């Protein structure tokens, strides 16, 4: 691949001091030369110690290049676009701050790019042994494979990301889905990468008693898939 950075991992982070270090360390554990990776953390109006944690971990994980960017206006899509604007990588991977990359993910991204897929969603699993949590994310993956839904955490070549016009900053949920659909309408081959994974915290599923978080989260995602409530706070 041309250039000095193959993959830029962009992490929007708002009040994520408890999680963001793990996300960054998962990048440093990639089976890929660290000097060809970079992490862009966008501190999105945090009121906790997110920025301090990022700066501390950056010193620990050299030679991995970690860049801290400040975006004072809250918004997931806005934060992702802010990170992409300073990224140097040929490929952009958008990773949630409470998630971790499989050690093979970087190499699989490059392999898929070389086989003709400049963009795609990535398999997401629950970072837990809880059966309900794992079942929930398995159900989401079933939709991606059976119904070819391309959504959640994604990668995209920087060239196509810029050509498509970035994320729609009006959206707080399903901004990933909308971008991938836009790319598909432009004729870009979009895959769902299943040969590696991203593991994410199930904390959103547990925020209400009686596991009601599972139901609420599913309904929000379903409505967002239908184009309803994408601008609502998530």
MOKABEL-V135995 format. One record per pair of residues at least 6 apart in sequence whose ideal C-beta (glycine too) atoms are under 8 Angstrom apart, sorted by the first residue. I is the first residue (numbers start at 1). J is the second residue. D is the distance in whole Angstrom. If there is no record, write none. Layout:
BEGIN
i: (I	I)
j: (J	J)
d: (D	D)
END
This chain:
BEGIN
i: (1	1	1	2	3	3	3	4	4	4	5	5	5	5	5	5	5	5	6	6	6	6	6	6	6	6	7	7	7	7	7	7	7	7	7	7	7	7	7	8	8	8	8	8	8	8	8	8	8	8	8	8	9	9	9	9	9	9	9	9	10	10	10	10	10	10	10	10	10	10	11	11	11	11	11	11	11	11	11	11	11	12	12	12	12	12	12	12	12	12	13	13	13	13	13	13	13	13	13	13	14	14	14	14	14	14	14	15	15	15	15	16	16	16	16	16	17	17	17	17	17	17	19	19	19	20	20	20	20	20	20	21	21	21	21	22	23	23	23	23	23	23	23	24	24	24	24	24	24	24	24	25	25	25	26	26	26	27	27	27	27	27	28	28	28	29	29	30	30	30	30	30	30	30	31	31	31	31	32	32	32	34	34	35	35	37	37	37	37	38	38	38	38	38	38	38	39	39	39	39	40	40	40	40	40	40	41	41	41	41	41	41	41	41	42	42	42	42	42	42	42	43	43	43	43	43	43	43	44	44	44	44	44	44	45	45	45	45	51	51	54	54	55	57	58	58	67	69	69	69	71	71	71	75	75	76	76	76	76	76	77	77	77	77	77	77	77	78	78	80	80	80	80	81	81	81	84	84	84	84	87	89	90	90	90	91	91	91	91	91	91	91	92	92	92	92	92	93	93	93	93	93	93	93	94	94	94	94	95	95	95	96	96	98	98	98	99	99	99	99	99	99	99	100	100	100	100	101	101	102	102	102	102	104	104	105	105	105	105	108	108	108	109	109	109	111	112	112	112	113	116	117	117	117	118	118	118	118	118	118	119	119	119	119	119	119	119	119	119	119	119	119	120	120	120	120	120	120	120	120	121	121	121	121	121	121	121	121	121	121	121	121	122	122	122	122	122	122	122	122	122	123	123	123	123	123	123	123	123	124	124	124	124	124	124	124	124	124	125	125	125	125	125	125	125	125	126	126	126	126	126	126	126	127	127	127	127	128	128	128	130	132	132	132	133	133	133	136	136	136	136	136	137	137	140	140	143	144	144	144	145	145	148	149	149	150	150	150	150	150	150	150	151	151	151	151	151	152	152	153	153	153	154	154	154	155	156	156	156	160	160	161	163	164	164	164	164	164	165	166	167	167	167	167	168	168	168	170	170	171	171	171	172	172	172	172	172	173	173	173	173	173	173	173	174	174	174	174	175	177	177	178	180	183	184	204	204	205	205	205	205	206	207	208	220	220	220	223	224)
j: (90	110	113	90	88	89	90	35	36	88	36	37	38	65	87	88	89	90	32	36	37	89	90	91	106	110	32	36	37	38	89	90	91	92	93	106	109	110	155	37	38	39	40	83	84	87	88	89	91	92	93	158	27	37	38	39	40	93	95	101	40	42	80	83	84	87	92	93	94	95	20	23	24	39	40	41	42	83	95	96	97	42	44	76	79	80	83	94	96	97	20	41	42	43	44	46	50	54	79	97	43	44	45	46	50	74	79	46	47	48	50	46	48	50	97	98	46	48	49	50	52	53	97	98	201	41	50	53	54	57	97	53	54	56	57	100	95	96	97	98	99	100	101	39	41	54	57	58	61	64	66	57	61	100	100	101	103	37	39	61	64	101	34	61	64	101	103	37	101	103	104	105	106	107	103	104	106	107	106	107	110	63	64	63	65	64	65	89	106	64	65	66	67	87	88	89	64	65	66	67	67	69	83	84	86	87	50	54	66	67	68	69	83	97	69	70	71	79	80	82	83	50	51	54	68	69	70	71	71	74	75	76	78	79	71	72	73	74	68	70	66	68	68	66	66	68	86	82	83	86	78	79	82	169	172	171	172	173	175	234	167	168	169	170	171	172	175	167	169	94	166	167	175	166	167	169	92	158	161	166	158	158	113	157	158	109	110	113	155	156	157	158	155	156	157	158	161	101	105	109	122	153	154	155	153	154	155	176	101	153	198	153	200	200	201	203	124	127	153	198	199	200	201	127	198	199	200	196	198	196	197	198	199	195	196	122	196	197	198	193	195	196	155	193	196	195	120	191	193	157	189	189	190	191	156	157	159	160	188	189	154	155	156	157	160	161	180	183	188	189	190	191	150	154	155	180	190	191	192	193	144	150	151	152	153	154	176	180	190	191	192	193	152	153	154	155	192	193	196	197	198	141	144	192	193	194	196	197	198	137	140	141	152	153	197	198	199	200	134	137	138	141	197	198	199	200	133	134	136	137	199	200	202	199	200	201	202	134	201	202	202	205	211	214	202	205	206	202	205	214	217	218	200	202	152	221	149	150	151	192	192	194	192	177	225	177	180	181	184	190	191	192	174	176	177	180	225	176	177	176	198	200	176	179	180	193	164	179	183	183	188	179	186	179	182	183	186	188	182	179	175	176	178	179	175	178	179	230	231	178	230	231	230	231	232	233	234	220	221	224	229	230	232	234	221	224	225	230	230	224	225	230	190	190	190	213	217	211	213	214	217	213	213	216	229	232	234	229	230)
d: (5	7	8	7	7	8	5	8	7	7	6	7	5	8	8	4	4	7	7	4	7	6	6	6	7	6	7	7	5	8	5	7	5	8	6	5	6	7	8	8	5	8	6	8	8	4	6	3	7	5	7	7	5	7	7	5	7	5	5	7	5	7	6	4	6	6	6	7	5	7	7	6	8	6	7	5	7	7	5	7	5	5	5	6	4	5	7	8	8	7	5	6	6	6	6	7	5	8	8	4	8	4	6	5	7	7	8	5	6	5	6	7	8	5	4	7	8	5	4	5	8	5	5	4	7	7	6	6	6	8	5	5	8	8	5	6	6	8	5	7	6	6	8	6	7	7	5	8	6	8	6	7	7	8	4	4	8	6	5	8	6	6	6	5	5	8	5	6	7	6	8	7	4	8	5	6	7	6	4	6	8	5	5	5	8	6	7	8	6	7	4	7	7	7	6	6	7	7	5	7	5	6	4	8	6	5	8	5	7	7	5	7	8	8	5	8	5	4	7	5	4	5	5	7	6	7	5	7	5	6	7	8	8	4	7	5	7	5	6	8	7	5	6	7	4	7	6	6	6	6	6	5	4	6	7	8	6	8	6	7	4	6	5	7	5	7	4	8	5	6	8	5	7	5	5	7	6	7	6	7	6	6	8	6	6	6	7	6	6	7	6	7	6	5	7	5	6	8	8	6	8	8	8	5	6	6	7	7	7	6	7	7	6	6	4	7	8	7	7	5	6	4	7	7	7	5	8	8	6	5	5	7	7	8	5	7	4	7	7	6	5	4	5	7	8	8	6	6	6	7	6	5	7	4	7	4	8	5	6	7	7	7	4	7	6	8	7	5	6	8	5	8	7	7	6	8	5	4	6	5	6	5	6	6	7	5	7	7	8	8	5	7	7	5	7	7	8	5	7	7	5	6	8	7	6	5	7	5	7	6	7	7	5	6	7	5	8	6	7	6	8	8	5	7	5	7	4	5	7	4	7	7	5	4	6	6	7	7	8	5	7	8	6	7	4	6	8	7	6	6	8	7	8	8	7	7	5	7	7	5	7	7	8	8	7	7	4	7	7	5	8	6	7	6	4	7	7	6	8	7	5	8	5	7	6	8	8	7	7	6	6	8	8	6	5	5	6	8	7	8	5	8	8	6	6	6	7	7	5	6	4	6	7	6	6	6	5	6	7	5	7	6	7	4	8	4	7	5	7	7	7	7	5	6	5	6	6	7	5	5	6	5	5	6	7	8	7	5	5)
END
